[in-house]
Structures are given as structure tokens and as C-alpha cells.
Amino acid sequence: MNKEVKIFKIQNYDYFRCTADKCKFTCCSGWDVNIDNNTYIKWKNNKKNYILQNVIEIINDDEVEYFINKETQEKCPFLDNKGLCNIVKNDGEECLSLTCKKFPRIENVLEGRKEITLSCACPEVVENISKLKRKIKMISSDNKIIEEKSTMYKVRELLIYIIQEKKLSLDDKLILCFDILINMLSNDISKNQILKEYKSDKYISNVLRAFSEIEFNIEEAIEELNYLFLDITENYKDVEGLENSLREIYKFSESKKDKNYINKWIIYKKTFEQYNELIENCIVSKILSECTSEDFQELALSFQLIILEYLLMRYTVFLKYYTNNKNEISIEDIKEYIVVFSRVISNNSEAVLEFLEDGFGKAILDIGYIKLIMI
């Protein structure tokens, strides 16, 4: 007899409704659209030639993969001038590939359960998270609980507990979580011992004290963060759907900054904390959808990308804050750049990790570097 698969979904899941042509960020441009084999075979069998002529084959390690051929365009060739999909208009949603049919929904099938979450690369998802008046979590329609207690699950549970419950700055929470995952990669300490240590307030205080004693030059740290921003966004600033968010701010980040830059950053960081509830809920949503591997290296890489998204989002909002001369932080800017960096990093994670490996000599960054760019 097959064991029943329990279904859990992210708390805001049922509130999601696609806004279609009213959406500022179409999900039909800015990344490659993969076609699953079953959909491709269905298109061939049903002679959907108007679709097939826009499909290309790419061979990777002797495996054939299918993608929508965008040629020199950044947007999907099936997107009409009103922002609607011609495949849906002609043949209905059932004719879409799984990628298009599911986005921004994410399904992770784990031992004994299926977890359904939503991607923060969709502005409507972030908008719904911003309206939550409580901490985001996974729920079950019939009050089932997750019985499986693998090490991965325990680690993820601890990360979420630290983000949601610990009375620490968000930066301290993130560096602490990353430190847990880095230690999990060590063969010298048992995983259960690490979990036990990081549940101790005294141990956590000692870890954070050690990090606080590391001295950085704030001007050099901001310069390093600015370099990272330029490197990560260079290939995306002109991409359709992202250019309005990145192009002008990219140009400004290339320019020489005046003497007030550092002082404004210090004031900005303190002011920015008022939006931590939204940001923490987005981070937890990402942990639930992206930190699901039993491989601790993959787990560390996934969480590292979440940190980079947060730091680059915060810095980009600062660039907007710095240039608007109003000394005000717009929550609309925060929501916009959560979406932007979810698309730039999460949706292009392989390319970002390849960039890190080329630039830093390894994909997992030194925790000292992470601490540096947190400034």
C-alpha cells in the first residue's frame, strides 16, 4: 500500500491571483523558458507547428533539453503587445509547459510530504506577503503535522526559528544562520551537536561577539558591496522587464560618490529596520522553497544566495534613497527590488554560482566576506 503523501502549503498560497497584463514584471521575459519533455511531445503529436517553430534544442551531457527560442529578443515570442500569452489565447492553459503553468508556484516533494510554496520573483506574491500581519509559515488544510525529522528538516527549522524568534538584528540572524550551515559542512563535529550548540543563547552570544570583534573599514566595505552590485547586475540591467529598475541606478553606482555617502548609509540602515517584518517573511518564504536539499553544500549555497539577494536589494534601495533627496525609504522600492533580485539571483542561480566560483575561486564565500558586505 502506498503511503499517503501529506500536502503542506505556504500561508499566503491561497491569496495568490495572477494579474496577467496588469503586472509590472511580466514572467515572460528575463530568463530562459524550459519546455518539459511531456509538453514537447504533446505539441508534436498535436501538430502545434506555430509553437514548435519557436522551440530550440540544446544538448547537455548527451541529454536533449528544449527551450523557447527568444533569438535576440528578451521576451517570449508568444507574448502579445497587451502582455497576454498567445498559446493560452489559442489553445488554453492546458497547452502550456510546466514552467509557464506553475510559475510562481513551487513544488518540493520530500519524504512523505509535498510542500507547495510561492516564488518572490512574482510581484503579486511579494505584495501578498507585505499584507501579512503575522509570521509566515507552512500550513495544512487538515492540521497535519510534519512527522519527518531528517537533519535537513531540523536545520531548516532552526534557521526559521532564528529568523523569526530571536531578538537580534536581521544581519546577525543571517550571519548566524550561515555560520550554522558552514559548520554543518565540517566532518569534525556531529550535525546533532551543532544543532544543540546553536540552540544555546550563551553559545550564540559568543559566536556573535566573535564576529563583532572583526574590524572593517566602512568605506572599503561599501565599495566592495558596490563592486558586487555592478558585477551581479551587469548582464541584467538591459534585460526587458528589469531595465527600468536597474539601468539608471547602475549608471549612478558607477559614478564617484560624495562625502555624505557614508553618513547617509549609516542613517539609512537604521531607518531600513522598520521594514524587517516584510523582509523576514520573504526570507522565510525563500528558505521554505529553496533550502530543501539533504546535501549540506547545496543547502549552504541556497542560503548564501538568499543572503546576497537581501544585501543587494537593501543596497539598491539605498541607491534610490540616496538619489531622491527626500531621505525617505519607499516600501514600493523594497517590494520592487525583492522581485528584481529574486529574478536576477534565484532564477539564474547556476549563472550566479558560476560567477562566484570564477571571481572568488569557490562558490561558497568566506563568512568574513559576507560579514564585510553586511557593513
DOLO-300215 format. One record per residue (C-alpha): residue number from 1; residue in one letter; y, z, x. Coordinates in steps of 0.02 Angstrom, whole numbers, plus 50000, padded with zeros to 5 digits. Layout:
// DOLO-300215
<r resi="NUM" resn="A" v="Y" w="Z" u="X"/>
...
// end
This chain:
// DOLO-300215
<r resi="1" resn="M" v="50000" w="50000" u="50000"/>
<r resi="2" resn="N" v="50172" w="49952" u="50066"/>
<r resi="3" resn="K" v="50287" w="50097" u="50099"/>
<r resi="4" resn="E" v="50443" w="50097" u="49989"/>
<r resi="5" resn="V" v="50600" w="50042" u="50082"/>
<r resi="6" resn="K" v="50744" w="50157" u="50040"/>
<r resi="7" resn="I" v="50914" w="50075" u="50023"/>
<r resi="8" resn="F" v="51074" w="50157" u="50083"/>
<r resi="9" resn="K" v="51247" w="50080" u="50075"/>
<r resi="10" resn="I" v="51418" w="50118" u="50144"/>
<r resi="11" resn="Q" v="51527" w="50217" u="50024"/>
<r resi="12" resn="N" v="51655" w="50080" u="49989"/>
<r resi="13" resn="Y" v="51524" w="49943" u="49965"/>
<r resi="14" resn="D" v="51537" w="49927" u="49776"/>
<r resi="15" resn="Y" v="51727" w="49910" u="49783"/>
<r resi="16" resn="F" v="51721" w="49750" u="49884"/>
<r resi="17" resn="R" v="51777" w="49591" u="49798"/>
<r resi="18" resn="C" v="51816" w="49432" u="49895"/>
<r resi="19" resn="T" v="51995" w="49374" u="49867"/>
<r resi="20" resn="A" v="51947" w="49194" u="49914"/>
<r resi="21" resn="D" v="52101" w="49080" u="49930"/>
<r resi="22" resn="K" v="52219" w="49230" u="49917"/>
<r resi="23" resn="C" v="52152" w="49302" u="50081"/>
<r resi="24" resn="K" v="52270" w="49300" u="50231"/>
<r resi="25" resn="F" v="52122" w="49287" u="50351"/>
<r resi="26" resn="T" v="52001" w="49152" u="50297"/>
<r resi="27" resn="C" v="51824" w="49189" u="50355"/>
<r resi="28" resn="C" v="51802" w="49001" u="50378"/>
<r resi="29" resn="S" v="51892" w="48988" u="50545"/>
<r resi="30" resn="G" v="51899" w="49079" u="50711"/>
<r resi="31" resn="W" v="51713" w="49085" u="50753"/>
<r resi="32" resn="D" v="51555" w="48981" u="50756"/>
<r resi="33" resn="V" v="51460" w="48971" u="50591"/>
<r resi="34" resn="N" v="51273" w="48984" u="50620"/>
<r resi="35" resn="I" v="51152" w="48900" u="50500"/>
<r resi="36" resn="D" v="50985" w="48986" u="50470"/>
<r resi="37" resn="N" v="50828" w="48878" u="50477"/>
<r resi="38" resn="N" v="50783" w="48901" u="50292"/>
<r resi="39" resn="T" v="50954" w="48840" u="50236"/>
<r resi="40" resn="Y" v="50949" w="48691" u="50355"/>
<r resi="41" resn="I" v="50776" w="48640" u="50289"/>
<r resi="42" resn="K" v="50838" w="48659" u="50109"/>
<r resi="43" resn="W" v="50987" w="48545" u="50146"/>
<r resi="44" resn="K" v="50870" w="48414" u="50223"/>
<r resi="45" resn="N" v="50745" w="48422" u="50080"/>
<r resi="46" resn="N" v="50884" w="48406" u="49951"/>
<r resi="47" resn="K" v="50968" w="48267" u="50050"/>
<r resi="48" resn="K" v="51135" w="48357" u="50063"/>
<r resi="49" resn="N" v="51200" w="48223" u="50181"/>
<r resi="50" resn="Y" v="51384" w="48270" u="50160"/>
<r resi="51" resn="I" v="51337" w="48440" u="50235"/>
<r resi="52" resn="L" v="51211" w="48380" u="50365"/>
<r resi="53" resn="Q" v="51334" w="48258" u="50444"/>
<r resi="54" resn="N" v="51439" w="48411" u="50489"/>
<r resi="55" resn="V" v="51296" w="48507" u="50571"/>
<r resi="56" resn="I" v="51258" w="48507" u="50757"/>
<r resi="57" resn="E" v="51102" w="48562" u="50852"/>
<r resi="58" resn="I" v="51112" w="48672" u="51005"/>
<r resi="59" resn="I" v="50958" w="48708" u="51110"/>
<r resi="60" resn="N" v="50948" w="48881" u="51189"/>
<r resi="61" resn="D" v="50792" w="48931" u="51287"/>
<r resi="62" resn="D" v="50691" w="48793" u="51202"/>
<r resi="63" resn="E" v="50745" w="48857" u="51030"/>
<r resi="64" resn="V" v="50850" w="48746" u="50916"/>
<r resi="65" resn="E" v="50999" w="48827" u="50831"/>
<r resi="66" resn="Y" v="51109" w="48746" u="50700"/>
<r resi="67" resn="F" v="51297" w="48765" u="50683"/>
<r resi="68" resn="I" v="51436" w="48691" u="50578"/>
<r resi="69" resn="N" v="51520" w="48559" u="50686"/>
<r resi="70" resn="K" v="51704" w="48603" u="50690"/>
<r resi="71" resn="E" v="51739" w="48473" u="50826"/>
<r resi="72" resn="T" v="51916" w="48506" u="50887"/>
<r resi="73" resn="Q" v="51963" w="48600" u="50729"/>
<r resi="74" resn="E" v="51958" w="48788" u="50722"/>
<r resi="75" resn="K" v="51923" w="48791" u="50537"/>
<r resi="76" resn="C" v="51765" w="48742" u="50445"/>
<r resi="77" resn="P" v="51766" w="48559" u="50389"/>
<r resi="78" resn="F" v="51712" w="48615" u="50215"/>
<r resi="79" resn="L" v="51869" w="48719" u="50189"/>
<r resi="80" resn="D" v="51989" w="48630" u="50071"/>
<r resi="81" resn="N" v="52179" w="48640" u="50076"/>
<r resi="82" resn="K" v="52177" w="48781" u="49949"/>
<r resi="83" resn="G" v="52063" w="48891" u="50056"/>
<r resi="84" resn="L" v="51909" w="48861" u="49949"/>
<r resi="85" resn="C" v="51735" w="48802" u="50004"/>
<r resi="86" resn="N" v="51682" w="48626" u="49958"/>
<r resi="87" resn="I" v="51498" w="48673" u="49969"/>
<r resi="88" resn="V" v="51523" w="48807" u="49836"/>
<r resi="89" resn="K" v="51628" w="48690" u="49730"/>
<r resi="90" resn="N" v="51495" w="48552" u="49740"/>
<r resi="91" resn="D" v="51331" w="48648" u="49741"/>
<r resi="92" resn="G" v="51365" w="48831" u="49706"/>
<r resi="93" resn="E" v="51348" w="48987" u="49815"/>
<r resi="94" resn="E" v="51158" w="48971" u="49821"/>
<r resi="95" resn="C" v="51181" w="48820" u="49936"/>
<r resi="96" resn="L" v="51273" w="48920" u="50069"/>
<r resi="97" resn="S" v="51194" w="48977" u="50233"/>
<r resi="98" resn="L" v="51153" w="49161" u="50250"/>
<r resi="99" resn="T" v="51303" w="49187" u="50366"/>
<r resi="100" resn="C" v="51426" w="49123" u="50235"/>
<r resi="101" resn="K" v="51334" w="49200" u="50088"/>
<r resi="102" resn="K" v="51330" w="49376" u="50160"/>
<r resi="103" resn="F" v="51493" w="49398" u="50255"/>
<r resi="104" resn="P" v="51567" w="49530" u="50263"/>
<r resi="105" resn="R" v="51406" w="49616" u="50209"/>
<r resi="106" resn="I" v="51294" w="49678" u="50350"/>
<r resi="107" resn="E" v="51111" w="49724" u="50326"/>
<r resi="108" resn="N" v="51014" w="49826" u="50453"/>
<r resi="109" resn="V" v="50830" w="49851" u="50418"/>
<r resi="110" resn="L" v="50773" w="50009" u="50508"/>
<r resi="111" resn="E" v="50613" w="50109" u="50498"/>
<r resi="112" resn="G" v="50581" w="50149" u="50315"/>
<r resi="113" resn="R" v="50754" w="50101" u="50254"/>
<r resi="114" resn="K" v="50884" w="49965" u="50235"/>
<r resi="115" resn="E" v="51066" w="50005" u="50273"/>
<r resi="116" resn="I" v="51200" w="49896" u="50194"/>
<r resi="117" resn="T" v="51375" w="49905" u="50266"/>
<r resi="118" resn="L" v="51533" w="49801" u="50272"/>
<r resi="119" resn="S" v="51625" w="49719" u="50418"/>
<r resi="120" resn="C" v="51802" w="49771" u="50461"/>
<r resi="121" resn="A" v="51832" w="49589" u="50508"/>
<r resi="122" resn="C" v="51871" w="49566" u="50323"/>
<r resi="123" resn="P" v="52046" w="49622" u="50268"/>
<r resi="124" resn="E" v="51986" w="49672" u="50095"/>
<r resi="125" resn="V" v="51858" w="49790" u="50172"/>
<r resi="126" resn="V" v="51993" w="49873" u="50278"/>
<r resi="127" resn="E" v="52107" w="49881" u="50126"/>
<r resi="128" resn="N" v="51972" w="49972" u="50027"/>
<r resi="129" resn="I" v="51941" w="50093" u="50172"/>
<r resi="130" resn="S" v="52128" w="50131" u="50177"/>
<r resi="131" resn="K" v="52119" w="50188" u="49996"/>
<r resi="132" resn="L" v="51978" w="50313" u="50026"/>
<r resi="133" resn="K" v="52034" w="50493" u="50011"/>
<r resi="134" resn="R" v="51879" w="50563" u="50095"/>
<r resi="135" resn="K" v="51771" w="50538" u="50248"/>
<r resi="136" resn="I" v="51666" w="50381" u="50237"/>
<r resi="137" resn="K" v="51476" w="50398" u="50233"/>
<r resi="138" resn="M" v="51313" w="50314" u="50182"/>
<r resi="139" resn="I" v="51257" w="50344" u="50004"/>
<r resi="140" resn="S" v="51101" w="50313" u="49900"/>
<r resi="141" resn="S" v="51104" w="50273" u="49714"/>
<r resi="142" resn="D" v="50962" w="50395" u="49679"/>
<r resi="143" resn="N" v="51014" w="50533" u="49800"/>
<r resi="144" resn="K" v="50879" w="50493" u="49926"/>
<r resi="145" resn="I" v="50899" w="50563" u="50100"/>
<r resi="146" resn="I" v="50859" w="50484" u="50267"/>
<r resi="147" resn="E" v="50698" w="50566" u="50321"/>
<r resi="148" resn="E" v="50676" w="50468" u="50483"/>
<r resi="149" resn="K" v="50744" w="50566" u="50630"/>
<r resi="150" resn="S" v="50724" w="50450" u="50778"/>
<r resi="151" resn="T" v="50825" w="50488" u="50933"/>
<r resi="152" resn="M" v="50941" w="50341" u="50892"/>
<r resi="153" resn="Y" v="50973" w="50413" u="50720"/>
<r resi="154" resn="K" v="51008" w="50587" u="50791"/>
<r resi="155" resn="V" v="51128" w="50515" u="50919"/>
<r resi="156" resn="R" v="51220" w="50413" u="50786"/>
<r resi="157" resn="E" v="51227" w="50567" u="50676"/>
<r resi="158" resn="L" v="51306" w="50665" u="50819"/>
<r resi="159" resn="L" v="51434" w="50529" u="50856"/>
<r resi="160" resn="I" v="51488" w="50527" u="50673"/>
<r resi="161" resn="Y" v="51495" w="50717" u="50666"/>
<r resi="162" resn="I" v="51609" w="50721" u="50819"/>
<r resi="163" resn="I" v="51724" w="50585" u="50748"/>
<r resi="164" resn="Q" v="51736" w="50664" u="50576"/>
<r resi="165" resn="E" v="51724" w="50851" u="50602"/>
<r resi="166" resn="K" v="51782" w="50903" u="50775"/>
<r resi="167" resn="K" v="51961" w="50968" u="50787"/>
<r resi="168" resn="L" v="52004" w="50858" u="50935"/>
<r resi="169" resn="S" v="52119" w="50711" u="50968"/>
<r resi="170" resn="L" v="52042" w="50543" u="50925"/>
<r resi="171" resn="D" v="52047" w="50493" u="51108"/>
<r resi="172" resn="D" v="51950" w="50649" u="51156"/>
<r resi="173" resn="K" v="51823" w="50615" u="51019"/>
<r resi="174" resn="L" v="51794" w="50438" u="51081"/>
<r resi="175" resn="I" v="51780" w="50483" u="51265"/>
<r resi="176" resn="L" v="51660" w="50624" u="51219"/>
<r resi="177" resn="C" v="51550" w="50507" u="51117"/>
<r resi="178" resn="F" v="51550" w="50378" u="51257"/>
<r resi="179" resn="D" v="51503" w="50515" u="51381"/>
<r resi="180" resn="I" v="51353" w="50560" u="51271"/>
<r resi="181" resn="L" v="51293" w="50380" u="51272"/>
<r resi="182" resn="I" v="51318" w="50360" u="51460"/>
<r resi="183" resn="N" v="51215" w="50518" u="51488"/>
<r resi="184" resn="M" v="51081" w="50450" u="51372"/>
<r resi="185" resn="L" v="51056" w="50309" u="51498"/>
<r resi="186" resn="S" v="51008" w="50434" u="51633"/>
<r resi="187" resn="N" v="50824" w="50466" u="51664"/>
<r resi="188" resn="D" v="50861" w="50636" u="51742"/>
<r resi="189" resn="I" v="50894" w="50729" u="51579"/>
<r resi="190" resn="S" v="50792" w="50727" u="51419"/>
<r resi="191" resn="K" v="50876" w="50650" u="51266"/>
<r resi="192" resn="N" v="50847" w="50808" u="51164"/>
<r resi="193" resn="Q" v="50928" w="50913" u="51300"/>
<r resi="194" resn="I" v="51083" w="50802" u="51296"/>
<r resi="195" resn="L" v="51094" w="50816" u="51107"/>
<r resi="196" resn="K" v="51079" w="51004" u="51118"/>
<r resi="197" resn="E" v="51215" w="51018" u="51251"/>
<r resi="198" resn="Y" v="51342" w="50914" u="51155"/>
<r resi="199" resn="K" v="51322" w="51024" u="51001"/>
<r resi="200" resn="S" v="51391" w="51170" u="51102"/>
<r resi="201" resn="D" v="51580" w="51196" u="51086"/>
<r resi="202" resn="K" v="51583" w="51277" u="51257"/>
<r resi="203" resn="Y" v="51496" w="51129" u="51338"/>
<r resi="204" resn="I" v="51613" w="51006" u="51251"/>
<r resi="205" resn="S" v="51765" w="51105" u="51310"/>
<r resi="206" resn="N" v="51702" w="51097" u="51489"/>
<r resi="207" resn="V" v="51673" w="50909" u="51479"/>
<r resi="208" resn="L" v="51846" w="50876" u="51408"/>
<r resi="209" resn="R" v="51927" w="50993" u="51534"/>
<r resi="210" resn="A" v="51849" w="50892" u="51674"/>
<r resi="211" resn="F" v="51919" w="50731" u="51601"/>
<r resi="212" resn="S" v="52092" w="50809" u="51576"/>
<r resi="213" resn="E" v="52100" w="50851" u="51761"/>
<r resi="214" resn="I" v="52091" w="50667" u="51808"/>
<r resi="215" resn="E" v="52268" w="50612" u="51850"/>
<r resi="216" resn="F" v="52333" w="50439" u="51811"/>
<r resi="217" resn="N" v="52499" w="50353" u="51840"/>
<r resi="218" resn="I" v="52553" w="50312" u="51662"/>
<r resi="219" resn="E" v="52648" w="50156" u="51715"/>
<r resi="220" resn="E" v="52496" w="50086" u="51806"/>
<r resi="221" resn="A" v="52382" w="50135" u="51660"/>
<r resi="222" resn="I" v="52489" w="50042" u="51532"/>
<r resi="223" resn="E" v="52497" w="49893" u="51650"/>
<r resi="224" resn="E" v="52306" w="49893" u="51659"/>
<r resi="225" resn="L" v="52294" w="49903" u="51469"/>
<r resi="226" resn="N" v="52418" w="49759" u="51456"/>
<r resi="227" resn="Y" v="52312" w="49654" u="51576"/>
<r resi="228" resn="L" v="52158" w="49689" u="51469"/>
<r resi="229" resn="F" v="52252" w="49638" u="51312"/>
<r resi="230" resn="L" v="52305" w="49474" u="51394"/>
<r resi="231" resn="D" v="52130" w="49437" u="51458"/>
<r resi="232" resn="I" v="52041" w="49476" u="51294"/>
<r resi="233" resn="T" v="52163" w="49382" u="51181"/>
<r resi="234" resn="E" v="52198" w="49232" u="51292"/>
<r resi="235" resn="N" v="52067" w="49122" u="51209"/>
<r resi="236" resn="Y" v="52109" w="49180" u="51032"/>
<r resi="237" resn="K" v="52299" w="49177" u="51023"/>
<r resi="238" resn="D" v="52299" w="48995" u="50966"/>
<r resi="239" resn="V" v="52146" w="49005" u="50853"/>
<r resi="240" resn="E" v="52185" w="48960" u="50673"/>
<r resi="241" resn="G" v="52191" w="49119" u="50570"/>
<r resi="242" resn="L" v="52233" w="49227" u="50720"/>
<r resi="243" resn="E" v="52381" w="49134" u="50793"/>
<r resi="244" resn="N" v="52510" w="49214" u="50677"/>
<r resi="245" resn="S" v="52451" w="49386" u="50730"/>
<r resi="246" resn="L" v="52432" w="49355" u="50917"/>
<r resi="247" resn="R" v="52536" w="49211" u="50983"/>
<r resi="248" resn="E" v="52710" w="49287" u="50986"/>
<r resi="249" resn="I" v="52651" w="49461" u="51035"/>
<r resi="250" resn="Y" v="52551" w="49382" u="51177"/>
<r resi="251" resn="K" v="52710" w="49299" u="51242"/>
<r resi="252" resn="F" v="52802" w="49464" u="51238"/>
<r resi="253" resn="S" v="52662" w="49555" u="51329"/>
<r resi="254" resn="E" v="52680" w="49429" u="51471"/>
<r resi="255" resn="S" v="52863" w="49474" u="51495"/>
<r resi="256" resn="K" v="52937" w="49610" u="51605"/>
<r resi="257" resn="K" v="52961" w="49775" u="51514"/>
<r resi="258" resn="D" v="53120" w="49878" u="51521"/>
<r resi="259" resn="K" v="53139" w="50061" u="51573"/>
<r resi="260" resn="N" v="53118" w="50127" u="51395"/>
<r resi="261" resn="Y" v="52941" w="50057" u="51382"/>
<r resi="262" resn="I" v="52852" w="50214" u="51444"/>
<r resi="263" resn="N" v="52957" w="50336" u="51342"/>
<r resi="264" resn="K" v="52932" w="50232" u="51185"/>
<r resi="265" resn="W" v="52743" w="50230" u="51216"/>
<r resi="266" resn="I" v="52737" w="50421" u="51227"/>
<r resi="267" resn="I" v="52836" w="50439" u="51064"/>
<r resi="268" resn="Y" v="52733" w="50303" u="50980"/>
<r resi="269" resn="K" v="52565" w="50381" u="51023"/>
<r resi="270" resn="K" v="52614" w="50545" u="50942"/>
<r resi="271" resn="T" v="52681" w="50457" u="50787"/>
<r resi="272" resn="F" v="52525" w="50348" u="50776"/>
<r resi="273" resn="E" v="52414" w="50501" u="50746"/>
<r resi="274" resn="Q" v="52467" w="50508" u="50563"/>
<r resi="275" resn="Y" v="52353" w="50357" u="50533"/>
<r resi="276" resn="N" v="52198" w="50433" u="50612"/>
<r resi="277" resn="E" v="52111" w="50460" u="50445"/>
<r resi="278" resn="L" v="52106" w="50273" u="50411"/>
<r resi="279" resn="I" v="52058" w="50232" u="50590"/>
<r resi="280" resn="E" v="51920" w="50364" u="50598"/>
<r resi="281" resn="N" v="51845" w="50296" u="50436"/>
<r resi="282" resn="C" v="51847" w="50120" u="50510"/>
<r resi="283" resn="I" v="51766" w="50183" u="50671"/>
<r resi="284" resn="V" v="51629" w="50273" u="50574"/>
<r resi="285" resn="S" v="51601" w="50117" u="50469"/>
<r resi="286" resn="K" v="51578" w="50019" u="50631"/>
<r resi="287" resn="I" v="51459" w="50150" u="50703"/>
<r resi="288" resn="L" v="51352" w="50137" u="50547"/>
<r resi="289" resn="S" v="51344" w="49947" u="50553"/>
<r resi="290" resn="E" v="51342" w="49913" u="50741"/>
<r resi="291" resn="C" v="51259" w="50063" u="50826"/>
<r resi="292" resn="T" v="51082" w="50038" u="50761"/>
<r resi="293" resn="S" v="50981" w="49991" u="50915"/>
<r resi="294" resn="E" v="50843" w="50101" u="50986"/>
<r resi="295" resn="D" v="50892" w="50033" u="51157"/>
<r resi="296" resn="F" v="51021" w="50155" u="51227"/>
<r resi="297" resn="Q" v="51103" w="50024" u="51337"/>
<r resi="298" resn="E" v="51136" w="49918" u="51182"/>
<r resi="299" resn="L" v="51196" w="50073" u="51091"/>
<r resi="300" resn="A" v="51319" w="50113" u="51232"/>
<r resi="301" resn="L" v="51381" w="49933" u="51236"/>
<r resi="302" resn="S" v="51408" w="49931" u="51048"/>
<r resi="303" resn="F" v="51507" w="50092" u="51052"/>
<r resi="304" resn="Q" v="51607" w="50033" u="51203"/>
<r resi="305" resn="L" v="51662" w="49880" u="51103"/>
<r resi="306" resn="I" v="51716" w="49994" u="50961"/>
<r resi="307" resn="I" v="51825" w="50091" u="51084"/>
<r resi="308" resn="L" v="51901" w="49931" u="51154"/>
<r resi="309" resn="E" v="51940" w="49869" u="50978"/>
<r resi="310" resn="Y" v="52029" w="50033" u="50940"/>
<r resi="311" resn="L" v="52129" w="50037" u="51103"/>
<r resi="312" resn="L" v="52182" w="49854" u="51091"/>
<r resi="313" resn="M" v="52228" w="49874" u="50907"/>
<r resi="314" resn="R" v="52334" w="50027" u="50947"/>
<r resi="315" resn="Y" v="52419" w="49940" u="51093"/>
<r resi="316" resn="T" v="52456" w="49782" u="50993"/>
<r resi="317" resn="V" v="52533" w="49884" u="50853"/>
<r resi="318" resn="F" v="52639" w="49968" u="50988"/>
<r resi="319" resn="L" v="52700" w="49797" u="51046"/>
<r resi="320" resn="K" v="52754" w="49761" u="50867"/>
<r resi="321" resn="Y" v="52834" w="49934" u="50854"/>
<r resi="322" resn="Y" v="52925" w="49907" u="51019"/>
<r resi="323" resn="T" v="52997" w="49739" u="50969"/>
<r resi="324" resn="N" v="53051" w="49781" u="50791"/>
<r resi="325" resn="N" v="53186" w="49904" u="50850"/>
<r resi="326" resn="K" v="53156" w="50014" u="50697"/>
<r resi="327" resn="N" v="53049" w="50148" u="50780"/>
<r resi="328" resn="E" v="52931" w="50134" u="50632"/>
<r resi="329" resn="I" v="52745" w="50103" u="50629"/>
<r resi="330" resn="S" v="52687" w="49991" u="50488"/>
<r resi="331" resn="I" v="52518" w="50033" u="50411"/>
<r resi="332" resn="E" v="52507" w="49849" u="50365"/>
<r resi="333" resn="D" v="52514" w="49808" u="50552"/>
<r resi="334" resn="I" v="52375" w="49933" u="50584"/>
<r resi="335" resn="K" v="52264" w="49857" u="50450"/>
<r resi="336" resn="E" v="52302" w="49681" u="50511"/>
<r resi="337" resn="Y" v="52254" w="49719" u="50691"/>
<r resi="338" resn="I" v="52097" w="49814" u="50643"/>
<r resi="339" resn="V" v="52043" w="49649" u="50564"/>
<r resi="340" resn="V" v="52104" w="49544" u="50711"/>
<r resi="341" resn="F" v="52012" w="49642" u="50845"/>
<r resi="342" resn="S" v="51856" w="49657" u="50738"/>
<r resi="343" resn="R" v="51855" w="49467" u="50739"/>
<r resi="344" resn="V" v="51902" w="49446" u="50922"/>
<r resi="345" resn="I" v="51779" w="49576" u="50988"/>
<r resi="346" resn="S" v="51641" w="49620" u="50861"/>
<r resi="347" resn="N" v="51618" w="49441" u="50802"/>
<r resi="348" resn="N" v="51619" w="49375" u="50980"/>
<r resi="349" resn="S" v="51530" w="49520" u="51064"/>
<r resi="350" resn="E" v="51422" w="49413" u="51180"/>
<r resi="351" resn="A" v="51575" w="49322" u="51249"/>
<r resi="352" resn="V" v="51670" w="49487" u="51273"/>
<r resi="353" resn="L" v="51524" w="49568" u="51363"/>
<r resi="354" resn="E" v="51507" w="49414" u="51474"/>
<r resi="355" resn="F" v="51693" w="49428" u="51515"/>
<r resi="356" resn="L" v="51673" w="49613" u="51560"/>
<r resi="357" resn="E" v="51522" w="49575" u="51670"/>
<r resi="358" resn="D" v="51616" w="49437" u="51761"/>
<r resi="359" resn="G" v="51775" w="49539" u="51781"/>
<r resi="360" resn="F" v="51706" w="49712" u="51816"/>
<r resi="361" resn="G" v="51536" w="49671" u="51889"/>
<r resi="362" resn="K" v="51445" w="49755" u="51744"/>
<r resi="363" resn="A" v="51450" w="49756" u="51555"/>
<r resi="364" resn="I" v="51458" w="49945" u="51535"/>
<r resi="365" resn="L" v="51626" w="50002" u="51601"/>
<r resi="366" resn="D" v="51653" w="50158" u="51705"/>
<r resi="367" resn="I" v="51704" w="50302" u="51594"/>
<r resi="368" resn="G" v="51850" w="50332" u="51713"/>
<r resi="369" resn="Y" v="51917" w="50158" u="51669"/>
<r resi="370" resn="I" v="51901" w="50195" u="51483"/>
<r resi="371" resn="K" v="51997" w="50357" u="51510"/>
<r resi="372" resn="L" v="52129" w="50263" u="51610"/>
<r resi="373" resn="I" v="52168" w="50136" u="51473"/>
<r resi="374" resn="M" v="52174" w="50275" u="51342"/>
<r resi="375" resn="I" v="52327" w="50344" u="51434"/>
// end
